[in-house]
Amino acid sequence: MTLVRYQGTETEYGIAVVGRPDFNPVLASSLVVNAYAADGHRRARWDYEEENPLRDARGFTQPSAHEPVPEEDVGLANAILTNGARFYVDHAHPEFSSPEVSNPRDAVVWDKAGERILEVAAERAGRMLPGGPGRVVITKNNTDGKGAAYGMHENYIVDRAVPFGQIVRQITPFFVTRQVMVGAGRLGNEHGLPDVPYQLSQRADFVEVEVGLETTLKRPIVNTRDEPHADPERFRRLHVIVGDANMSEVCTLLKLGSTGLLLSMVEDGFLPDPPAVDAPVSALHEVSHDLTCSRPVLLRDGRRVTPVELQWHYLEHAQRYCKEVAVDEVTKDVLAVWERILVALEDDPMSLDGVVDWVTKYRLLRRYVERDDLSWDHDKLKLVDLQYHDVRRDKGLYNRLAASGRVERVVAESEVRRAVTEPPEDTRAYFRGRCLAKYRDQVAAAGWDSIIFDVGKETLQRVPMMDPGRGGRVQVEELIDRCDSAAPLLEALQG
Amino acid sequence: MSEGERVRRQRPRQTEEEPGETSAADQVDTSDVDDLLDEIDEVLEENAEEFVKNYVQKGGQ
């Protein structure tokens, strides 16, 4: 059987206009989004009707929020793409929210497609900057190294019947240690520690609490936003904010694949009581600060285990679980990569050069340190740290390594190229993307769980899409192929 | 953890050497390293100090 889990990534990209440090980042982000989306067509609005980021998974709605939808974000550039993604401005960053996919390998494809879209968009925006042409740099990272953080969030649809507390208990030790396998790496730290010139995770130092609703301050290990963008009776969406944005496709596959497997085991009641970490937030920081990945974490029962051992706990259960329930190739790949990386981390983390982002970047930095006799706070190293994440394929350092075959890839570039314009075929993103491509002038607005059509009648017509798995190619391709405009499509859907 | 189960690594270490900063493998560079750094030097932003100074982001989510 296939282990289907609807999922996706949303990435806030770093943005800078070269040589113009005072350039307003909100304006720059808008220019980037608009440059990509501008083609003379009418633009569909984003439909906010079902959005409520203040609904809490613990069962209440936050009364006075720290995070209202910022006034300045309303009316900003906002595009819905034919691949089913949302491309817009959020918190002074261009954000690419991937379409819903059904498995972690597809998540890699559309996550990478997001990088390609940002690359094209930034290049176009540079040509039309107010005040004359210039260059817009876009980085897929999570911190500027000066105290600011911005997010890459993972989203997983989870069975509503699972008590949220069970997810929290099982996933917290997993998240505390997952970074050894999938951290993006960074120079420096947020704690003023002189002995931490480099660490595993971009995000870890910005995490302050174990569980919480907020995303821009007091960031939690487990985020409680309860906004499923789907039938709330059947689904919840686990909104994960603790992770790094990865350049490495292996890391993205493993990050989403291992987390999805953990959620499946929680849903099926397969896991024993978790190895509870004594002080998860400080443990998260400490794991990130240890390049040997061998410093033990204190458990509540007094035992000390390494981050890799904690990951073995989850992997061994996942291997057993998959013998019982799943045999699809993607899941097998995830298990194989998970095991291979844990073995390598125990033998020598540095052997993961070209596989895991934090190692690949660290090795590069070390070579500079050794060749040029640089101190770890040298600006050239900080530049390498940033430019590793530059989305340009000819200038971004990860991309240079990829072009010369020095990093391991998971998907073919032809798949990524296709995903820039085409939606996944087995989720509702297919319906969204194809409707945008074929009936764009009749789409008044669209959101994750609906499309609103304007076919010239007195009222707009809303098509709800409350199940992420419905609206795929099998269900709607023939219908869309047959309908030359939205009116017969709607008639057929209502008929 | 279920009763009797322990958190453990599945595989024995293949070497007693501590990984990371001091491991031998870490000191060994492959033969194309100089080529790699030369290639990267060609694409690095020209003024590292200025680029790094100007790279300031607003906080996000």
Interface residues (C-beta under 8 A of the other chain):
Chain A: E12 G14 I15 A16 V18 G19 P21 P25 D90 H91 A92 H93 V137 T143 D144 G145 K146 A148 A149 Y150 G151 H153 T215 T216 I241 P272 D273 P274 P275 L291 T292 C293 S294 L299 R303 V305 T306 V308 E309 L310 W312 H313 L315 E316 L342 V343 L345 E346 D347 D348 P349 M350 S351 L364 R366 R367 Y368 E370 R371 D379 K380 K382 L383 V384 L386 Q387 D394 K395 L397 R400 S404 R406
Chain B: M1 S2 E5 V7 R8 R9 Q10 R11 R13 Q14 T15 E17 E18 P19 G20 E21 S23 A25 D26 D29 V33 D34 L36 L37 E39 I40 V43 L44 E45 A48 E49 E50 F51 V52 K53 N54 Y55 V56 Q57 K58 G59 G60 Q61
